[in-house]
Amino acid sequence: MTIKKPLIILLHEIYGVNDHMEYYKAIFNEAGFDVMVPNLLDRKPFNYSEEVEAYTYFMKEVGFEKAQLIVDQIINEQKQVYENIYIVGFSIGATLAWLCSEKSVSAVFAFYGSRIRQYLNISPKVPTVVYFVEKEKSFNPQIILEQLQQKNQVYTHLVNKSHGYMNPFDKKFDKLAADETTNEIVRWIKL
């Protein structure tokens, strides 16, 4: 018997399962969804002041290939239980979410996944909503969005905010914009 209640698999940034992930886990739980937050780092979270260490750790100790295998295994296991699985990812988690868009999940929501630019060969098979902010340090999001808009099943948003606008523990947090975006996701899933 499958569970009708949707499952959200929440994929973290380079910092790991931290206060940001716990915040969204609570928000989505309150909205009526089951939520899983896999610890892809397999360690305690990094502090925000440890950005370089966190990035280095993810790239050397985990990497996208290993992380994708972990997420694929979780999806396959949870498909035995849940009828509808949604992926929500932030930063590296967003790139992983993008990689999951070719899987049999219900939909994907990806926030500022700068490395998506390395995986433009992906052709999503499910609705995939990609959020970028106007200014990024490492790339021009408008160029990537133009390429993504050519793909079927991809819905893009260029948000006039800064990277981190969804994170209540980041100085760039924009509560109004974050709440609007979160409510959009909840409405989408409840359709």
C-alpha positions in Angstrom: 0.0 0.0 0.0 1.4 3.4 -0.9 1.1 6.5 1.2 -1.0 9.3 -0.5 0.7 12.1 1.5 3.4 13.6 -0.6 7.1 13.2 0.4 9.6 16.0 0.0 13.2 15.0 -0.2 15.1 18.2 0.9 18.6 18.4 -0.4 21.1 20.6 1.5 23.8 23.1 0.5 27.5 22.5 1.1 27.0 23.1 4.8 25.0 20.0 5.4 21.9 19.4 7.4 21.8 22.7 9.3 19.3 25.2 10.7 18.3 26.2 7.2 17.3 22.6 6.4 15.5 22.1 9.7 13.6 25.4 9.1 12.2 24.1 5.7 11.6 20.6 7.1 9.3 22.2 9.7 7.6 24.5 7.1 6.9 21.6 4.8 5.8 19.3 7.7 3.4 22.0 8.8 2.0 22.2 5.3 1.1 18.5 5.5 4.0 16.8 3.8 6.4 14.1 5.0 10.0 15.4 4.7 13.3 13.6 4.5 16.6 15.5 4.7 19.4 13.1 3.9 22.8 14.0 5.3 24.9 13.7 2.1 28.0 14.8 4.0 27.7 12.0 6.6 28.9 14.4 9.3 27.8 17.3 11.4 27.1 20.5 9.5 29.7 23.1 8.8 29.2 26.7 10.1 28.5 29.4 7.6 31.9 30.9 8.3 33.4 27.6 7.0 32.3 28.1 3.4 35.7 27.2 1.8 36.1 24.1 4.1 32.5 23.0 3.4 32.9 23.4 -0.4 36.3 21.5 -0.4 34.8 18.7 1.8 31.8 18.3 -0.5 33.9 18.2 -3.7 36.6 15.9 -2.4 34.7 13.6 0.0 31.3 13.4 -1.6 31.0 15.0 -5.1 28.0 15.0 -7.3 28.3 11.5 -8.6 28.3 9.9 -5.1 25.6 12.3 -3.9 23.4 11.4 -6.8 23.8 7.7 -6.1 22.7 8.3 -2.5 19.7 10.3 -3.6 18.8 7.8 -6.4 18.8 5.0 -3.8 16.5 7.1 -1.5 14.1 7.8 -4.3 14.0 4.1 -5.3 13.4 3.0 -1.7 10.7 5.7 -1.1 8.9 4.9 -4.3 7.9 1.6 -2.7 6.1 3.7 0.0 5.1 7.0 -1.4 2.9 7.7 -4.5 4.3 11.2 -4.9 7.9 12.3 -4.3 9.1 15.9 -4.7 12.7 17.1 -4.6 13.6 20.5 -3.2 17.3 21.5 -3.3 19.4 24.5 -2.4 22.7 25.3 -4.1 24.6 21.9 -4.5 21.3 20.3 -3.5 19.7 22.2 -6.3 22.1 20.8 -8.8 21.4 17.3 -7.4 17.7 18.1 -7.7 18.3 19.0 -11.3 20.0 15.7 -11.8 16.9 13.9 -10.4 14.7 15.6 -12.9 15.2 12.6 -15.3 14.0 10.2 -12.6 10.4 9.2 -11.9 9.6 11.8 -9.2 6.6 14.1 -9.3 8.5 17.4 -9.6 11.7 19.1 -8.8 12.4 22.6 -7.3 16.0 23.9 -7.5 17.2 27.0 -5.8 20.4 28.7 -7.1 22.1 25.6 -8.4 25.1 27.2 -10.1 26.5 23.8 -11.2 23.4 23.1 -13.3 25.5 24.8 -16.0 27.7 21.7 -16.1 24.7 19.5 -16.7 22.8 21.2 -19.5 22.6 17.8 -21.3 19.9 16.8 -18.8 16.4 16.7 -20.3 13.9 16.8 -17.4 11.1 14.2 -17.6 9.1 15.9 -14.8 8.1 19.5 -14.1 11.3 21.2 -12.9 11.2 24.6 -11.4 14.6 26.4 -11.4 15.1 29.6 -9.3 18.1 31.8 -9.9 18.9 35.2 -8.5 20.0 38.0 -10.7 23.6 38.3 -9.5 25.8 35.3 -8.8 29.6 35.4 -8.1 30.6 32.5 -10.3 28.3 32.7 -13.4 25.7 34.7 -15.3 22.4 33.1 -14.5 20.6 34.8 -17.4 22.7 32.8 -19.9 21.9 29.5 -18.2 18.2 30.4 -17.9 18.0 31.1 -21.6 19.3 27.6 -22.3 17.0 26.0 -19.7 13.9 27.8 -21.2 14.5 25.8 -24.4 13.8 22.5 -22.5 10.5 20.9 -22.0 9.2 20.6 -18.5 11.4 23.4 -17.2 10.0 26.5 -15.5 12.5 29.2 -14.7 12.4 32.1 -12.3 15.0 34.9 -12.2 14.4 36.4 -8.8 15.5 40.0 -8.1 17.2 39.0 -4.8 20.5 37.7 -3.6 21.8 34.2 -3.3 20.6 33.1 0.2 17.2 35.0 0.0 15.5 31.7 1.0 17.6 31.1 4.1 16.4 32.7 7.3 19.9 32.3 8.8 21.6 34.3 6.0 22.0 38.1 6.1 20.5 38.2 2.6 17.2 36.5 3.7 14.1 38.1 2.3 11.2 36.8 4.3 8.5 38.2 2.0 10.1 36.7 -1.1 10.9 33.4 0.7 7.4 33.0 2.0 5.9 33.7 -1.5 8.2 31.1 -3.1 7.5 28.6 -0.4 3.8 29.1 -0.7 4.1 28.6 -4.5 5.8 25.3 -3.9 3.2 24.2 -1.4 0.4 25.1 -3.9 2.1 23.3 -6.7 2.4 20.1 -4.6 -1.2 20.3 -3.4 -2.7 20.5 -6.9 
